[in-house]
Amino acid sequence: MTTHTPTHPDIDALRDLNSQYIHSVVHCDVGTFAEILSEDFLCTNPDGSLVDKFQFLRQTAIPVSFANFDVDDVRIRVLGDVALIHGRTRFTLKDGKCGRGQYTDVWAKRQGRWLAVSAHVTRVME
């Protein structure tokens, strides 16, 4: 197994895709998600429900109430044609309530292109 450095092209591509993913969450960008999610994408929501790509896109279209959303401690690991992205989130809702969370996204390189195949999200209100 090869150890990838932070400047590896796959790491750079995945860092950009992670940014697109987060931006799409905050801005309800269904179009970008339609492009970067695989057809067999599955997501475990914070409430424990499991949704497929169509259901995820439908829930993404519902406007979010974030006043602020930050991501830190992003860790990207490339394992051949699979990559794992872990990150920590902090957010404030428009009503002033604060929360935090964790996410793990699984990406697969298919026909030379990285696609998100799975996501797992946790959130806790403080």
N, C-alpha and C positions, 0 to 999 in steps of 0.2 A: 504494500500500500504506500502511495506517495503522500508525503506531507506537503500541503499547499501553504505557501506564504501569503500574507495579506495582499500582495500585488499580483497574485495569480489571476489570469483573465476570467476564470470562472467565478472567483470571489468577487471581482469587480462587477461582473454581470449580475450576480446574485444580490450584491449590495444595492444595486440600482433597482432590481426587481422588488426587493424588500421595501425600498422607499416608495415605489409605485403602489405596492400593496397597501401600505399604511396610508398613503395619500388617498387611495380609493376608499378605504374604510371611513376616513374622516369626511370625505366629500361626496360620499354615496356614488362613486364613479363605477357604475355597472359596466360601462363600455370597456374600461381597462380590465376589469375582472374577467369579462367574457373572453378577452384575449390571453390573459396570463394563467387562467385556470384550465386544467386538463378536463376533458369531457367526463372522466371518471372521478373528479374531485369530490372529496368528502370533508366536512368540517364538524368538529365537536364544538358546539356553542357553550358559553359560560353556564347555561342552565342544564347542561348535560345532554341536550338533544343533538342528534346526528342528522345533518342535512346534506343533500347532494348539490351539485352545481346549480341546477335550476332553482332550488329552494334558497340557496345562498344568495344568488343574484336577486331574487325577489325580496329577501330580507335586507339586502344592501341598498335597495332602492328607497327604503323607508328613511326619511331624513333623520339624522342623528342629532343629538342635543349637546354636542361637545362645545364648550367654550375654549377648551385647551386640551391638547393631546400630545404627549411627549413619549418618545421611545428611547431607551438606553440599554446598555449592557447587551448589545446585539452580538451574537456569536454565530459565525457561519462555518460549517464543516462540510467539506466536499468528500464524498466517499464513492469515487468512480462516477457513475452517471446518476447518483442520488446525492442530494444535499439537504442538510438540516439547518434551519435558521431558528435560533432561540432569541427572544427579546423580552424586555420588561417594559411595561407601559405605566404611565401616570396620566390621569386625566381629571378635568373639571367639567362638570355638566353646566349647562346654561342656568340651572337653578342654584348653582353654587356648591352642590355636593361634589366631593372628591372621591376618587377611586384609584385603584391600581390593578395591574394584571400581569400575566405572563402569556406568551404564545410560543408555539412550536409549529413551524411550517415545514412540510416535506416537499422538496422539489425533485423532479426527475428530468433528466436530459433526454428528450425524445426527438429524433431526427435533427440533432444538433441544436435544439432549442430547449431552454429551461422552462418548465411548466409546473405550477403548484398542483400537487396531487392530494395533499392533505393538510389540514390545519386543526390545531387544538388550542382553544382560547379559555383562559380563566380570568375572572374579574371579581374584585371585592370592593364594596363601597366602604369608605372609612367613616 
